[in-house]
Amino acid sequence: MTPDGDTAYEHEIPQFGLGVFLMSDNGECKSAVLNAFEAGYTHIDTARAYNNEHEVGEAVRESGVERESVFITTKLRRAHAVGYDETIEHCRKSLKLLDMDYIDLYLVHAPPENPEHRAPVWQAMEYCLEQGMVKSIGVSNYGPAHLEAMKGYAKYMPSVNQVEFNPWLQRPALKQATEAAGAKIMAYSPLARGHKVTDPKLEKIANELDCTPAQVAIKFCYDEGCITIPKSSRPERIIENIASLDVDISSHYEEIKALECNYVSGWDPTTEP
């Protein structure tokens, strides 16, 4: 979307997907992606920082699925987000590692640490979009101030802002700022990195809904309108996670909303200058 609110480069993003963060053991990521495709997933979220883009690409080829029927998200590493030429170079590197002709969604993994790099990095992302190297562009871990600043240098605003989001970290101000910029929240760590899966209140809700605590948390993110990408390399958990979509949490929605406690489980550059 342009800063004026016009839509550009439309590309549909599947709302549910598999995150492959921390899958660095040889073959782990490829196996997880193959299992995900078998379970019905169509969206895979990787990143250069995860060191497994090549295994995502291998899984797509070995699965036999049509490239056009799957959606691949990857990210420009923060350490690489230092200039216009460098951004284009690393996009090409990700394409080579994935062994693909295009990336469906390419994200800046976090606001470049040097504020002077933010405009040229984003303008290079726009170049990658216009050249067809990527089908859509977005950001990750951007806070309201970062999104507001983008309006001064962006030709196209991001389609997505990928941030930590879950029942314990609902980020109403950031969600509002993201949506006001024309972007969707993409929820990573919907289970707060596993820290909150044994939350007694969550367990009580899950027991009453006859599902798992993880399914409650995942479906909450999904029902909040977030693109939701739980991470797991275990086949049974991959199946359990996508089965979350069949869980009806509406009867306990207010109880789940009440779990909010501003709990940040990991990295959070959204409040940086």
DAJO-V876907 format. One line per field, one symbol per residue. ss: DSSP state (H for helix, E for strand, - for the rest). phi: phi as a letter, one per 40 degrees, with the letter a starting at -180 (. if undefined). psi: psi as a letter, one per 20 degrees, with the letter a starting at -180 (. if undefined). Layout:
# DAJO-V876907
ss = ???
phi = ???
psi = ???
This chain:
# DAJO-V876907
ss = ---------------E-EE--------HHHHHHHHHHHH---EEE--HHH--HHHHHHHHHHH---HHH-EEEEEE-HHH---HHHHHHHHHHHHHHH----E-EEEE-------HHHHHHHHHHHHHHH---E--EEEE---HHHHHHH---------EEEEE-E--E--HHHHHHHHH---EEEEE---HHH-----HHHHHHHHHH---HHHHHHHHHHH---EE--E---HHHHHHHHHHHH---HHHHHHHH-----------HHH--
phi = .cdcgccbfcacbdcbabcbdgcbcdgccdccccccccchcbbbbbadccfbdccccccdcccgccdccbbbbabccdcccbicccccdcccccccccfbcabcabbccaddccdccccccccccccccccgcbcababagccdccccccccbccbcccabcacaadcacfdcccccccccgbbcbccfcbffgcbccddcccccccccfacdcccccccdcccgccbbcbabcdccdcdcccdccccbdcbccccdccdafcccacaccbcc
psi = qrhijqpqmpppppiqapqkpjniqpiggggggghgghijqippoaqhiikjhhhgggggghhjqphiiqppprqpqhhimjrghhggghghggggghlqhqpgppqohqpphohiigghghhhghghghijhqhqqarpkprghggghhhiiphpqqhqoorppahinilgghgghghhijrqpoorlijlkihjhjphhghgggghilaqghhggghggghijqppmqpqjpghhgghghihiipojhijghgghiipjlooibpnjhjq.
